């Protein structure tokens, strides 16, 4: 049986291309000057079709350079860790490793402090890329990062600093909050006790607080032990159970496990792990951390968060569970767009539902990250049918409760769309993302007017872009 994430447009592309002067239908706003980049899994060698997990494919970054109303180039490049470099007959790029980890970052790509960074989570380091998407090497922010990193850091629009909450299976019962300054070096590190070993894919940031989502997807000892020889699996499982989520795994053991790898994602739904949301003052210590219970669920992505008097307002895409029945894909039923409101003075959390539409990949105008927002954008399913393939863009008005939908049509599949401002108003700008056309087996970079949701331009790419994860607009 072939994994669903190796079929159709989930399947990898083999060639790295450079194509200049791309054809365009419509009009690209003249003020756009920069690069749209998007990262995603793209196995460099054929994986086992029965066991392949979408989260474990080699990273490939796709990019389009836009300037003066033109699409100057399209490039796609593998992120070269040691495995990818070896498969391509090249030397591994120079750079540090964290505890023996060396993984082709496949989840996100953003720009900060003059660097273009491909990102992944779980203990690996970011990989720095050139302007043309060639791999420079792993990045530990000039030796200042103590540990691995996350796939979902957030740039504070007020300060330009890069905030992150990172998890790592061998870190014991802690996750790590870090702040990278404008000089590209870590200036603040806080180890936060969580209990257990949860997968924290995302977090939220407000003007004064860091918000953590400690939810019941945790490290699975049994699944991890399957990487060991059959006779050693039970002893390895017992050994891991004595450390994971309790105290740090000894460095030599962790490094040996990281270098060997297991070919599986060792995280699963754990109904015994409490579901809760943590609130940490940005300049406080763990003594100031407070937890609030929430109904069991999983959150891959938060739309935004902000403060409202003594309350914190959190908008999140909620999954009913994750990696409970399907260990290979994030596909456990319909999602919803929910609003969680934390009353800091009363110590309570209230859960409300904004939209029942099956949707994911929420984005907001990044100028308002951590501040009150009105609009949010997600990728949804026309028929509301749960699944991985999504074919419409939803514009949510969180003030009026209205949702407008732009459908890309039958036979089309959309990835995450990002908001790029072109004016001062919150929705004055374009929404930009990849759309796959099955009839042509090719992808376009589509630009929508964020106010009307009309199509402004379609930049026709020379190949298809497999469904992937996250990207960003990087202005020149």
N, C-alpha and C positions, 0 to 999 in steps of 0.2 A: 504493500500500500504506500503510495507516494504522499508525502506531507503536503497539505493544502498550500503551504507557503513556499512551494517549489513549482506551483502550477500557474499558468497564465502570466499575468504581469507581476506576480510575486517572484517568478523565476529570475535568476541572475542574468546579467549581460557580460559578455566576455571581453569586449574590446574597450580600450581607452581611446577616446577621440578628442581631436581639436578641430573645430569647424568655425570659420569666421563668417561674418556678415550673414546672420540668420534671416530668413524671410519672415515678414511680420504681416499679419492681417489686422487692420485697425490702426490705432495711434497710441504710441508710447508717450506718456507725459514727458515734456522736454526737461523738466526739473529733476527727473530721476537720473542719478549719476552714482553708480556703484555696482555691487555684485549680489545677485541672489544665489545663495548656496544651500544645498540640502543634502543630508547624510542619510544613509540607510544600509541595511545588511545585503551583501552581495558575495556569496561564497566564491573564493578564488579557485577552489578545487571542488569537484562534485562531492557533496556530502551524502551521508546515508539517508536515502529518501524516507525511511521508516522512522528515523529518530531525530531528524533535523529540527532544531528549534529556531524560530525566526530571529530571536534575540542574539544568536551566536554566529551569524554570518559575518564575513569580513566586511569592514567598512568601505563604502565607496561614496565619494562626494561628487555631486553634480553641480555645475555652476554656469550662470549666464551673466556676462558683462554687459551692462546697459549704460549708454551715454548719448546725449544729444538726440534722443528719439530713435536711436538705433540699438540693435542687439549685436554687439561687436563680436562676441564669441560664445561658444558652448564648449565646456570641457568636462570630462568625467575621469576621476583618478581613484585608484585603490589607495587606502591609507595603509602605508607599508610598515607593519610590525615585522618581527622576525619571520613568522610563518608565511606571510604574503610575499615578502622579499625573496624568501627561499623558493616559493612556488613560481615566482617570475624570473628566477635565475639571477637575482641581485643580492647585494650585501645589505644586511639590516642597517637602517640609518642609525647614526649615533644617538645617544641619549640615555637618561637614567631609567631604572625600573623600580617599581615599588614591590618589595617582597617577592621578586621573581615573576611578577605578572608582566605579560607582554601581549596585549590584545589590540587588534586593529579596530580603533574607535569607530563605532558604527551607528551612533544614536543621534548626535546633534553636532552642529558646527556654528560657531559665532566668532565675533571679533572683539578683542579687548586689549588695551594697552599696546597697540601696534602689532598684535599677534592674531593670526587666524588659527583657531583651535578646533580640532575634531575631538568629540567628547564621547565617553562611555562611562559606566558606573561599576560598582561592585569591587573596587580595589585597584583598578587600572588607572594609569595616568592619561591626561590629554595628549594628543599629538599635534604638534605645530605644523602648519602648512604654509607654503609660499602663496603669493597673490595668484599664481597660476595653478594652485592646488597640488603641487608636488610636495612630498613629505620631507620635512626638515628633521623631525625626530620627536621622541617623547619629551614632555615639558613638565617640570616640577616647580615652575615659577622661580627660577634661579636658585633652586635648592631650598626654598622656604616652605614647601608643602610637606607636611609630616603625615604621610599616608596616601591613599588613593584619592580619587575625585568623583564628582557626580556628572551625570548627563544633563542636569537641569540647573545650572547656576543662573543667577538673575543679576542683571546690571541695574543698580539703583539709579534712576534718572536724575535724582537730586545731586548725587556725589560722583557718579561714574564708577563707583567701586563695584566689584564682582563678589556676590555673596553665594555661598554654597552650603548644602547639608549633604554629607557623603557617608555612605555605609560600606562596610567591608566585613566579610564573613568571619575573619580571624581576629577582629578587634574586640572580642569579648562582648560586653553588654553596653557598648557605647556607639554613638554616631558622632560625626565631627562637623562642627560649624566653623567655616573659615570666611575671612574677608580678604580679598586681593585688592590692593590699592592701585592708584593710577600709574604707579611705577612698575606694575606687573609682578609685585612681590606680596606674599601673604603677610598681612600686618596683624591679624587676630585669629586665634584658634581656640575653640572651646570644645572639650570632649563632653558629650551629653549622655548621661545614663538612660537607657531605654528598657533594659531587661529583654531577654531573648535576643534573636538576631534577625530583625525585620528588614524587608526590602523597602527602603524609602526612596521611591523613584522621583518624587517631586516634593516641594515645600512651598510655603508662601512667605511673602515679605511685606510688611507694612512700614509706615514711617518710623515706628518705635519698637516693632516686634518681629521675631522670627517664629513662624508657625510650622510645626512638625506634624506629619501624618504617620502615626505609629499604628499600623493596621495589620490584620492577621494573615499576612504572607511572610513566612519566615524560612530560614535555612533548614533544609530537609536532610537529616543525617543519613537516612537510608538511601536516598537518591545519590548523595555525594559518595557514599561508600561503594556504590556500584562501579566506580572508576578503579577500585582496587582489584587485584586477583581474587578469584572466587573464594579461595580458602581464607583470605584475610578480611573479607567484607564485614563479618560480624565483629572482629576485634577493632577494625577501623571505625565502624559505626559507634561502638562503645567509647572509643577514645574521643571521637568528635563530640559525643554527647556530654562528656565531662568538661569540655571547654566552651563549645559554641554557646553564646549568649550568657556565659557566666564569667569567664576570664579570658584574656588574650591567649591565642594559640601560640606556643613557642615559635620563634622566628624561623628556625631551621625546618620545622615540620610544615609551617605555612608555606615557606618558599618551595619546598619539595612538592607539595600539593599543587601550588600555582604553576610550577614549571611543567608538571605532568598533565594537568588538566583532566577533565572527565568527559567532555563532549556532551554534557547535559547541563541544563540550568537547574542548580540545586536549591530552588525555592518553590514552596508549595503552600496552598491554603492550610491554615492552622487554626481550627475553631477554638482551640484552648488559649490562643493569644488574645489578650484584651484589645479592643478597638478604642483608640483614644486620640485626641488632638492635643499637642503640647504648645504652650505659649511661653517664649523666652524673650525677655527684654533684650534688644540688640546690644546694649552696652552692659547687660547684667551678667551674673554668674549662674551656675546651675542651681544655686540656692534660691534663685528667683523664678525657677521654672515651675509652671503649673499645668496640670493635665485635666482634660475634660472628656468624659465618656461619650462615645458616639455608637450608633447601631453598627453591627459588624458589616463591613463592606470593604472595597478597595478603591483607592484613588491613584490612578497613574498621573493625572494632570489637573492642576488647579488653574482656573481662568485668571483670577486676581483676588486680592484681599485688601481691605482698608479699615481704618478706624472711624467709628461713629460715636463720639462721646465715650462712654464706658463700655462700648461694644466693639467687637471685631466682626466684620462681615467677610465670609469666605465663600467664594463661588467655585464649585468643583464639579468635575465629571465623575459620577459615582457608578462603580461596577458592583453588582450584588455579591460577587465573590471573584476569585482569581486563582488559576492553576489548581482548581479542585478536581475537575473532571477532564480538562484538556491541559496537558503539561507542555504542549508544543507551541501553542499560540495563545494570545490574550483574548480568548473568545469564550466567555462564560455567561452569555445572555445579554439582554438589553441594558444599555446605559441610560442615565438620566443626568440632566443638569440641575444640581441642587445648590441651595444656599444654606450654609450653616452660620448661625449667629451666636457668638459667644458673649455672654454677659459677664464681664470680668468682675464686677462688684458682687454679683449674686453667685458666681461660680457655676453657671449653668450654660449648656449648649442646646440650641433649638435647631431642628432640622426642617427645612421647607423644600418643596420641589418646584422648580421653575418650568422645566420642560421634560416631557416623557419621550421625546423623539430620540431614537437611537443615534448617538453622536460621540465624537471624540475630537482630539487635537484642538482644545480651546485656545484662543489667542485674544489679546486685548491690545489696544493702542499702548505701546510700551512706554510712551511718555507719561502714562498714568499708572504705571506699575506701582503698587503700594498705596495708591490714592483712589478716591471714589471714581468709579467708572460708570458709564451708562450703557455702553455697547460691548457685546462680546461676540466672537465669531467661532463657529465650530464647523466640522465636516460631518454631514449626516447621511442618513439613508432615506431615499424618497418614500419608500413604503414603510419606513420605521422597522424594517426587518433586521434583527441582530445579525452581525457578521462582520468580517474584516473589510470587505469592499464597500466603500462609501462613494456616493455619486452626487452629492449636493452640498451647497454651502448655506449655513444658517446664520442670519444676523439677528441676534437677540437684543431687544431693547429692555434692559433690566429695570427701567423706570416705569414704562407703560405696561410691560408684560407681553408685548407683541413680539412675534418672530416672523421674519421674512425669509423666504427660501429661494435660492437660485439653483435650479437643477441643471446638471451638465448633460443630462439625457441618457437614454438607454445605450448600453455598450460603452459607457465612459466611467472611469474611476478617478477619484480625486484624492490627493494627499493633503497634508496640512497647508493652510493658507496663512500668510503673515500680513499684518497691516503695515503699510508704508505711508507715513504722513506726507501730504502735499500742501496742507493748509493748517490754520490754527485750530479749527474746530475739531472735536473729538473724532468724528467720522469723515473728515475731509482728507481723503487719501485714496490709495489703491490697495486692493487685496490681491496677493500674488501667490500662486502655487502651481504645482504640476498636475496636469490632467491627462490621463491615458485614454486613447481612442482605440478600442479593440478592432474596429473595422480596418484601420490602417496599421495596427500594431506599432503605434508611434505615440509620443507624448508631446504636449505643448506646455510652455510656461504661459499661464493665463493671467491676465490683469483685469480685475473687475473694479468698477467705480464703487467705492465703499458706501457712498450715500444712496445710490440707486440700485446697486448690484447689476447694472448693465455691463456687458463685456466691453472693455476699453481696447484691449489688444490681445492677440494670440501670437506668441513667438514660437515658430515651428521648429522643433528640435529634430536633429538628424537620426534619432534613435528613440527607443522607448526608455523611460526612466522607471525601473521597478518600484513598486510600492515600498515606501520606507518610513522614516520617522520624522525627524525635525530639521528645520532650516531657519535661516534668518537673512534679512537684507542688511548688507554692510555698505553704508554710504562711503564714497571716496573721501 
